[in-house]
């Protein structure tokens, strides 16, 4: 990083557009880390149904119940590691900074990826390697959004921060299509499953080494007392002289926030903050709202469908060749819908309406899938293909899966993160958000682990009926308890959580709240 000195006469000329190539490069490099989660979900979904993978690890000789159990552990053990990685990276963030926190998390993730590829048919080694990869992946889910929000000008903070979530969906695209191509190219040999696993190292290499071209978060630099470097960093990110009005204004805002945060928690232990979070009625209601958001988000069926999509397509009697291509198109659909709705629709129709629309789409499509699978489970593939009405119903079932993914992106996909970032007072925000992410990964693990057993025991259709019930319950809960936080003051948010949760709908929108 170049050396800058503050000018004696600050410039007062404002920049017309707050984006420059260097700022964009920093944001993109950290956003690329989102590929990690999406790539792993897509890759492991394809591996567990690959013939060579099943032979290599002896899964092909298992009974349906044993196979469901093994599949559940193979998929979910990554998320179990992520729970601990998410919590472990927080102190590293404060001590070493955002860049080194992401580098160390990426290194652990890469070690886990290599371990998976070199497991040589040992399920124990594969489990351990996926846990290690998940531990690194947990840190990778925490750092990028934090870093991007700290370097971005407030006018485009949301636009840049959302790119991390978009890259998660991009990772799914890579994972599904890479598996589609390599499964055909290396049919019958171990490279069929080893190569797509190892290819996860390429994007990891890109964002890992890319961090050496990035600056450290100016907020963290101020936090550790390196003000001169923080000023130079903001100057470089804004492409403005050190003494420019906007540069010094950003620095002053960051310093004020850091001072306020320190004063807010002065003399308080983690136990004191925990009691404040759970004992105070208002804060307990805030925590319950975020807790339920993470619970409904993960158990709405979307993550389960993504992780077991090739298996689910087989229940629809879709030929393996068509199913492989459809999984890739599903990932593309989620990527495009995430980009469009996150940037345009959510802010246009509001968060509450967006969430309720998404949940309605999920519920409707899950009910249809449950009905179709319940009716067609006794039919043969030949009967389905030769009966026009049933064949059309099968095509509609495939379409329902795609629509379900769109509904997920409109609603529950990003809403828990937005709610968690907005409803907590600053004194308990760090602790509460950390606990929320831990519950996020715990619910993700539970759903990932349970889904294959549910599909087996509940005869496929029952699992979709269960997810539909969860979505319907979440819709009722959102109607009564979920406020739209757009345009609300802190005082207005405080008043929301002083009333019983089931009466929030009466003042759900700021225009209906006299305190807004």
C-alpha angles and dihedrals in degrees: 000000000000124000118257131185126200114251119233092230111046117217115244098194112116125224111244096211119029096210126092131167095259095051090046091050092053092049094046094049092054092040090056088068086076087075088075097073097039094046092050093049093050095041096050092044089059097040097057091061097040112113095220093048091051091049094046093054097036093244091128090071094055127103118248091261092048091046092051090050093048093046090051092055094043092054101036102043089078090060091047089058090047091061091062095038091054092055096039095055095058097077090041088055091057097042104039104020135244098291097053091042090057092043093053092045090050092049091053091046091050091050089054092049092052090047091054093051093049098044091110096209097314110133091194092056090045092052092049092048093050090050090052091047089049091050089057091041091057090061091045090058093053106043107051099056090046093050095046093049089052097051100038123093110247092246092065102022094112093045093054097038093054090060089077090062090045090054089054088062090043088056089056089053091052093045097051098042095043089053091047092055099040094045089061096039097050102031112164099015133089093251086075090078103016098058099053088047092052092046088071085077092069098068089037089056090049098054094033096056090032089068088069088067092050130086123237119260108277089215091058091046089055090045091058094042101258096130099155091054090046091055091049090048094052089046091054094045091050093040089230135122116273094251096047115133093240093049094051091042091055091048092050092049091050092048091049091050093048091048091049092049092050093048090047093059100031111138093005122123123208088256090055091051091046091054090047090052097048105028101047109084094220094048093043089055090050090051092047091052093053092041091054091045091057091043095052092041095057097037095047089093101246098109091044092052092049094049095046100029098126089050092049092049088055089059087058089056091241113160113255092242092053092042092054092053092043092056089057092047089049090056091049091050092052092047094051095042091048091053095046100042097040092053100036121009102045094055092039100054098024132252098271095049090043091052094048091048092051094047091049090054091048093048094048095049094045091052090051092049091049091050094046094048091046093053099038100042092095093048124094123233089249092053091050093049094047096046108077096203093049091044090054090048089053091052090049089052090056090049089050090060091054092047089049089057091052090050090051091054092048093050134011099016099084103005099094090056093049093047094046092051094051112037104054125087111242093247093068100021098102094049094042095048091048091052090047092055091048090054089046091059093040091055090043089053093047094051093044092050096045101042100080091047090047091051090050100042097036093048094245097278093066092060091056090046089053092051090047090054090050090051092049092050089048090052091055091046093049091050093055103030111024117092124198102243095194113120096001126137122226089252090054092051090050091054091051092062094047090071126069112277094241092061097053090096088071090067098022093133126054093236089061094049116085090202095054 
